[in-house]
Amino acid sequence: MLSFYIIIALLAGVNVALELKRDLMMLQQNSYRNERYTKWLKTSGDSTSMWRLGAVIIFFMSLTTFGLDLIALPLIGLYSGAHAGVLASRRYKLPLVWTKRAIRIYSVSVLLTVITCVIVVALFGDGSLIYAVKLISISFIACYCGSHVLIMAANILLTPVEKTINRRYYNEAADILASMPNLKIVGITGSYGKTSTKHYLHRILSEQYDTLMTPGNFNTTLGVIRTVREHIKPYNEVFIVEMGAKQTGDIKEICDLVHPQVGIVTAVGPQHLESFKTIENIQRTKFELIDALTDDGLAVINNDFEQIEKRPVENTACIRYSVQSSNNVDLKAENISYSPSGTDFTVRSSDGWSLDLHTRLVGECNISNLIAAVAVARYLGVDDEKIRYAVGEIQQVEHRLSIRRGPGGVVIIDDAYNSNPVGSSMALDVLAGMSGGRRIVVTPGMIELGERTYELNRTFGEKIADSADLAIIVGRYNRDAIIEGIKAKNMRPDDIFTVDTFTDAQKLLSTMLKSGDIVLYENDLPDTFK
């Protein structure tokens, strides 16, 4: 019998270990901030799922001596084995990245689990090995029920350690940058468009300079620190720093480290309105980059956004650029025309300079981002022909309004990286301009828009109805709002489909696609949202 109980304890231990790993993944997606993780728990229903409630019932059953051996412990084994199998086979859009910090938090959470088992055995054990194993199984199921608490407790316990480590890394990065006084540093921020602008600027400047950019989504202070410590080389001439923010002060913190000479603000919109609360807070935070520039620097800002157009810049030279507006603009895109090979347009300056360009990219958002990159390239002395050549060679950034041919002659418009009111509208404009087959939208809608989430997703639905022939709405998070908007524009009910996951959407598409159809993937929510 001892072997039987050991197997149950092992299954229960594996289950809680895998659950702690999943909890850590979600904590990581919430920037290791317990308050955000707690908010996710409240909205996701994860703490009251059927799996979790089932475990609670089994735990309370195990507290009674009646049926402990015949019912409760076998149930712990069956439950733990089944749930561990589900966790082991599950695939995530944003899987856990085993950073050193993640390893530390996971190790402490496992240690807390072990300590819990030791305390339970010490308090309630009768000295026999077999009863100790039973108690360990019960402790493991209890730890599973409270795994969210364990992972947050580990995060809290490690706070002093993380602050010490981060301060050391910060100082090392600052010393490295101080040793490179000739390094030109360009900061890029915005509610959206900053990653694409970073890539475009990097490609253009690389025609003349040895250029480094922050990789991937390394747009936090710690991401910039890691880039400096691990990637920057003494021979780099330009460092392009993408700057993201979740709250006021985030961008200033990055600027205090890197001291940019040039700053680009691509957009100020309602993205992350949920955390910033007001559009004025978003504006104030994005302009922390511009406010950090000295009088011999340059601000490059997008006047197509009201919150940028009305914001004065007096501390440094400023270039205002635009695709749509003509008011108070220094650099503007004109004569925009689309073709199967991409986009042709002219960049014209208020001082009379102009440059005709061709790019493989499509969409006004991409043209806007290119104008910002061209402005900085000119400022840094890159000649027109190098700019023209580089713009023509720029590749589409994956999942950011990129177009490709799929199997069976289907055209795929991939805008799945994220979604916002301006970008989604432009993506739908691109779809609406396509011909040759049915136009299909696959989307879960937009997130982090605060109190305007329902309103803006409803408007998004109206735009879908105007731009597409078929709509596939993924998940439940924004479903009601989007469908309400679609129906307001009288799209036929038979042309509206709802599925729970992107896997289900792909299965549905496989049964309905025809040669020549155009499919727009607009947004791909992380596992934080259902």
N, C-alpha and C positions, 0 to 999 in steps of 0.2 A: 504493500500500500504506500510505502514511503516514496517509491519511484513514481507512482501515480500522482501524488501530491506535488512532487518536485516538478513534474511536467506541467501541471496547472500553474505553479508559481512561475515557471519559465515563460509560459505563454502570456501570463499577466504582465510579466516584466518587459517582454518584447513589445507588447501592446502599448504600455505607458511610455516606453522609450520612443516608439514611432510617433505617438501622439505629441510628445514634447517637441519632437523635431518639426511636426506640422505647426504647432503653436509658435515655435521660434520663427518659422518661415513667415507667418502672418505678422509677428512682431517686427520682423525685418522689413516687410512691406509697409509697415506703419512707422518707419524710420527709428525703430527701437524706442519709441516714445509710448510709455504706458497709457497716457491719457488718450492717445489716438487708438491704441490697441483696445482699450476699454470701450471706446465709442464704436469701434468695429464690432465688438462682441454684442453690443446692444442692438445694432442694426442687422447683423447677420443671422442672429438666432442660433449661433454655433453652440452657445452654452446650454441651450434648451432643445437641442436636436434629439431625434428619436434614439440615436445611439447613446447620447449622454444620459437621457432619462432612463433608458434601459439599464445602464450601468449603475445609476443611483438606486434603482429598485433592487438589483442584485446585491449591491453593497448592504442595504438595510436588511435584506434577507439573511446575509451572512452574519449579522450581529446577533441573531437568535441561535441558540444552541440546537433548537429543534430543526432537523433536516439539514444541518450544516454539511455533513459529509455526503449525504445522499442527493441533496438538491443544490444548495448554494455554491459549494466548491466546484462541482461539475459544471454548473452554469457559468461560473467565472472562467473556467477553462474553455468552454465552448464559445462564450462571448468574446473572450480575448483573442482566441485563435481566428475567429471570423473577422473581427474588426481589424486585427493586425494584417490579415490578408488584404482587406480593402485598402488600408493605408499604404501597404507595400506596392500595390498595383496602380494606385492613383497617380495620374500625371497632372502637372500644374503648369499654367502659363508662365508664371514667374517662380521657378523652383528656388529652394533655399541655396544661398551662396555661402559656402563654408569659409567665411572670413575669420580672422583671428578672434574678433569680437564675438562672432556667432559661436565659435568653439568654446569660448570662455563661458558664455551664458548657458549653453547647453550642458557643459560640464558641471556647472554649479546647480542647475536644475536637477540633473541626475543625482548629484550629491545630496540635495535636499530630499529626494525620493528615498535614497538609501538611509539617510538619517531618520526619516519618518518610519521606515521599517524597523530600524534598530530600536527606536523609542517604543514602538508598539510591542515588539517582542520582549523588551526589558520590563514594560509595565504589566503586560497581560500573559506572558509566557509561564508555563508550568515547569520549565526545565527540560522538557522532552523535545527532541529534534523534530518529530513529526508534527507536533502542535506549533512549533516555531515556523515551520514551512507553511502551515495553514494560515497563520497570522500574516506571514509575508504576502501570500496571495491576496488576502483581504486588504492589506495595506496598499498593494499595487492597484487594486480596483478603486480604492479611495483616492489615490494619487491621480489616477486617470480622471476621476470625476472633478478633481480640483487642479487639473494640469495648467489651466490658465493662470491660476494664482501662483503656482510654482514657477512658471516662466517669468511672470512679472516680479516675483520676489527675487529671483536670481538677477534680474536686470537691476533692481534697486540695490541689492547687495554689492553689485559690481560698479555702481556709479562712481565712487571715489577712485577706483582703479582706472576706469575709462577716462576720467578727467585728467588724471596724472599722465596716462599714456598719450592722450590727445594733445596735451600741452607740450610734451616733449617733441612729438611729431611736428606740431605747429612751429616751434622754435627752430627745428632742423630745416623745415621748408623755408622759413623766413631768412635763415642764414644763407641758404643756397641762392635764393633770389637776390639777396644783398650782394653776393659775390659776382653778380652778372649785371652791372649797372647799365650796360648798353642794350640789354634785352628790351624789345618793344612788346608791351603787353596790351592786348585788346580784350576787353570784357564784353560779353554778349548776354543780354537778359531779355525777358519778355514773357507775356502770358502764354505765347506760342510762337513758333518759328525760330527759336534760338538754336536748336540743334541743326536744322537745315542750314541756317545762315552760317553757323560755325563750319560746317563741311564745305560750303561754297567758298567762303573766305579762305579757308585753308588751301583749297585747290588753286585759287587764283594767286595767292601770295607765294605759293611754292614755286611759281615760275621764276621768282626773283630771290626769295629768302629761304633759309633753312627754318621751316615753320613747324611748331608743335602745337597740338590742340588737346584739350582734355578729352580723354576717350570715353565712348559710350555715354552713360548717364552720370559721369563723375562731375556733377554740377553743384555739389554741396561743399562746404568748407573742408570736410574730411576728404572728399573726392579730389579737390584741388591739391590738398596737402599730399595725398598719395601720388598724384601725377607728378608733382615737383620732386618728391623724394625718389620715385622709381623710374621716371621717364625723361626728365629734362636733362639735357647735355650741355656742356660748356659752349659748344659751337652753335646752339640754337640762337636764331636772331629774332624770331617773333614767337610769342606764346599767346595762343587764343584760348581764353578762359570762358567756358559756358557757366553762367551763374543762375541757379535755380533758387526758389524761395518757397517756404511754407508759411512763414510768418515775418512780420516786420523786423528788420535788423539782420536777416539772413544774408542779404547781398552786401550790406555794409561790412559784415564780418569777413567776407571773402575779399572785399576791396582793401580792408585794413591789412590783409596779408600780402596781396599781389601788387597793389598800387598801380592800377591801369592808367595808361596814357590816352587810350581811346576807348569809348564806350558806345555800344549799340543797344538801343531799345527797340525791339521788333514789334511789340504789341502791348497794349494794356486793355485787357478784357476780363470777362467774368470767370475765367478759369480759376479754380481754387477759391472761389468766393465763399465756399463753405468754411474755410479756415480763416480767411482774411476779413470776412463779415461785410465789408463795404468796398466798392470800386475805388474809393478814395484811398483806402489802405493799400490796395494793390498798386495804384499809381505811385504812392509815396515810397513803397518798397522797391519797385522797379527803378525809380529815379534815384535811389541810393547810389546806383552805379554812376549816374551823371553827376550827382553832387560830390562824388569822390574825386572827380577829375580836377586837375590844376588848370591855371589860366593858359598854359601852353599846350593843352590837350585838345581833343576833339570829341564832340558828342554827335552821334548819327542816330536820328530818331524818326519814327514812322508817323507822319502826320495824317495817315488815314484813320487814326484812332482819336476820337474826341478828347480823351483824357491825356493824350500826348500833345495834340495840337494846341490845347489851351494852357499847357504847362510851359511857362517861360524858362529859358536856360540863360543864365547871366554869368556863370562862373567860368565858362570856357567857350571856345568857338563851337558853333553848332551847324550841322547840315540836316535840314528837314527833307525827307524823301517821301514819295507818294506814287501810288498807281492810280488812285481814284480822284484825289483832291488836287485842286490847282491853287488853293489859297496858301500864301506864305510858304511856298515850297521852293527848295533850292535844287532838287534833283527829282526828275519825274520820268516814268515810263510812258512812252507814246507808241502809237502805231502797232499795237499788240495784235498779232495774228497767229492762229494755231493751224497746224498741219499734221499729217501722220508722222512727220519726222521731228515734231516738237513745236517750238515757239520762236517767232521772230519778233523783235521789238527794238525800239530806240531809247536809249537813256539820254536825256537832255538836261543840261544844267542851266540855271538862271543866268550864268555869265556867258552863255552862247556855245559852250562846248557840247558836243553830242557824239554818241557812239552807237552804231548799228550792231546788234548782237543776235546770235542764234543759239538756242539751247535745246537740249533734248527734253527738258522739263516742261510740264504743262501746269496751268493753274495760276491765277493771279497771286496766290500766296507765295508761290515759288519765284515769280517775277519780282515781287516785293522784296523777298529775302536776297535775291541777286543784286538788286539796286543797292542795298545796304553794303553788301560785300564789295561792289564796284566802288562805292564812295570811299571806303577805307583803303582799298588798293590804290586808288588815285592819290589819296593823302600820303600814303607811304611810298609813292614814287614809282609804282608799277606802270609801264607805258601801255598805251592803248592796244597795241597789237598783242601783247602778252595777255592782257585782260580778255580780248576778243577770243583768242585761242583757248584760254583756260575755261571760259564760260561755255564754249562749244564742246569741250571735253568732259564737262561735269556729268557724272553719272547720277542717276536717280537714287536718292537715299531710300534704303529699304523700308517699306511700310509707311512711307510718307508721300502719298499721292504718286506712287510709281506705277507705271503701266507695262504690262507684259502679255504675251500670248499664252494662253493655257491650252490644254489638250482639246482636240476637236474643234479648233478654230474659235474658242471662247476668249474674249478680251477681259483681262483682270485689271481693275484699278485698285491698287492696294494702298489704302489710307488707314491702315489698322493700328498704327502706333498709338495714337490717342485721338481725341476729338474735342472740338470746341465750336462755339457758334459761328465764328468767322470761317475757320478751316472747313467745317462740314458743309457750309453753304457753298464755298468755292468748289469743293469736291463734287457736290451735286450739280453745280454748273457745268463742270467738265463732263459728268455723266450725261447731262441733258444735251450737250453738244455732240454726243456720239450717235452714229447711225449704223445701220446694218443688221441689227437684231434687237431683241428685247433688252431693256435696261432694267437691271435688277440691283436692289440695295440690300446688303446684309449688315445689320447693325444692332448693337445693344443700346445705342443712344449715348448721351454725354453725362459726365459725372462731375462732382465737386463744384457745383454751381450754386450751392447754398439754397436760399429760399426761392431762387428763380429756376431751380432744376426742372420742376414740372412745366412751368411756362415756356422755357427755352426748348425743352424736348417736344412740347406740343407744336411750337413753331417749326422745329426741325421736321416733325411729321408732315406739316403742311408743305414744306419744301420738297420732301420726298414725293408727295403726291403730284407735285408740279413737274418733277424731274425724272421719275421712274415709271416703269410699267408694272413692276412687281416689287413687293417689299417683304423681307424676311426679318422679323424682329426677334432678337436673341435675348433670352433671359427675361426676368420679371421686374428688374429694377426700374426701368423706364417704360415698360410695355404700355401701360394705360395711357400715359401722356402722349407717346408717339402715335398710337393708334387713334386716339381722339383727334390729333392733328391731321392724320391721313384721311380719316372719315369726313372731317370738316371740308375737305376739298373733293369729296365724292369719288374717291378711288373705289373701284368695285370690291366688295368683301372677298370675292373669290381670288383677288390678286394680293391679298394680305395673308401672310403666314406667320405663325408664332412657334418658336422652338425654345427649348430650355438651354441648350449649349451650342457652341460652334460646331461640335461634332455632329449634332443633330442637323444643323444647317447644311453641312457638307453632304450628309446623306440625302437630305431633301433636294439639294441642287443636282446631285447625281442622277435623280429621276426625272428632272425637268429641263436641264440645259440643252440648247440646240446650237448648232454652228452659227457663229455671228453674234451670239448673245454677249452683252457687256455686264460684268458683275463688279459692283463697287463694294469693297469691304471697308466700312467706316467705323473705326474703333474696335478694340479688342480688350475688353475689361480684364484686369487682373483678378485673381481668385478672391481678392478682398470684397468683390461685389458679385452678387448672384443675379 
